[in-house]
């Protein structure tokens, strides 16, 4: 939102820029939707991004569990075909 920051990170400059644009877009969207003050806006943005992360993490866990089940079922099916 018009601020430049210097970050020390192992990420590529391209990745840092992508993340910065994403965060900036989220802040702008929240600013328009909530009319939050400049002091509250970063907190709301952090909360919303954390919420997205938690949801994505839960979805990832479910998908990994489903994949493990399918992999095991496929393995069991192949073993059954061998006998």
C-alpha positions in Angstrom: 0.0 0.0 0.0 2.7 2.4 -1.1 5.4 1.4 1.3 8.7 -0.2 0.5 10.4 -2.6 2.8 13.8 -4.3 2.8 13.6 -7.9 3.7 16.3 -10.4 4.5 15.1 -13.8 3.1 16.3 -16.9 1.3 13.5 -16.5 -1.2 14.1 -15.3 -4.7 13.3 -11.7 -5.5 10.6 -12.9 -7.8 8.9 -14.9 -5.0 9.2 -12.0 -2.6 7.6 -9.7 -5.1 4.8 -12.2 -5.8 4.1 -12.4 -2.0 4.3 -8.6 -1.6 1.8 -8.1 -4.4 -0.6 -10.7 -2.8 -0.4 -9.1 0.6 -0.8 -5.6 -0.9 -3.9 -6.8 -2.8 -5.4 -8.3 0.3 -4.8 -5.1 2.2 -6.4 -3.0 -0.5 -9.4 -5.3 -0.7 -9.9 -5.1 3.1 -9.4 -1.4 3.1 -12.2 -1.0 0.6 -14.5 -3.5 2.2 -14.1 -2.4 5.8 -12.9 1.2 5.8 -10.5 0.1 8.6 -8.0 2.6 9.9 -4.4 2.4 8.8 -3.5 1.1 12.2 -6.0 -1.7 12.2 -5.7 -2.7 8.6 -2.4 -4.7 8.9 -3.9 -6.6 11.8 -7.0 -7.5 9.9 -4.9 -8.5 6.9 -2.7 -10.7 9.0 -5.8 -12.4 10.5 -7.3 -13.0 7.1 -4.1 -14.4 5.7 -3.7 -16.7 8.8 -7.3 -17.8 8.3 -6.5 -18.7 4.6 -3.4 -20.6 5.7 -5.4 -22.6 8.3 -8.1 -23.5 5.8 -5.5 -24.5 3.2 -3.6 -26.5 5.8 -6.8 -28.4 6.8 -7.7 -29.0 3.1 -4.1 -30.3 2.6 -4.4 -32.7 5.5 -7.7 -34.1 4.1 -6.3 -34.5 0.6 -3.2 -36.2 2.0 -5.3 -38.6 4.0 -7.5 -39.3 1.0 -4.4 -39.9 -1.1 -3.0 -42.3 1.4 -6.2 -44.2 1.6 -6.4 -44.4 -2.2 -2.8 -45.5 -2.5 -3.3 -48.2 0.1 -6.4 -49.4 -1.6 -4.6 -49.5 -5.0 -1.7 -51.4 -3.4 -4.0 -53.9 -1.8 -5.9 -54.4 -5.0 -2.6 -55.1 -6.9 -1.5 -57.5 -4.2 -4.9 -59.3 -4.4 -4.5 -59.6 -8.2 -1.1 -61.3 -7.8 -2.5 -64.1 -5.7 
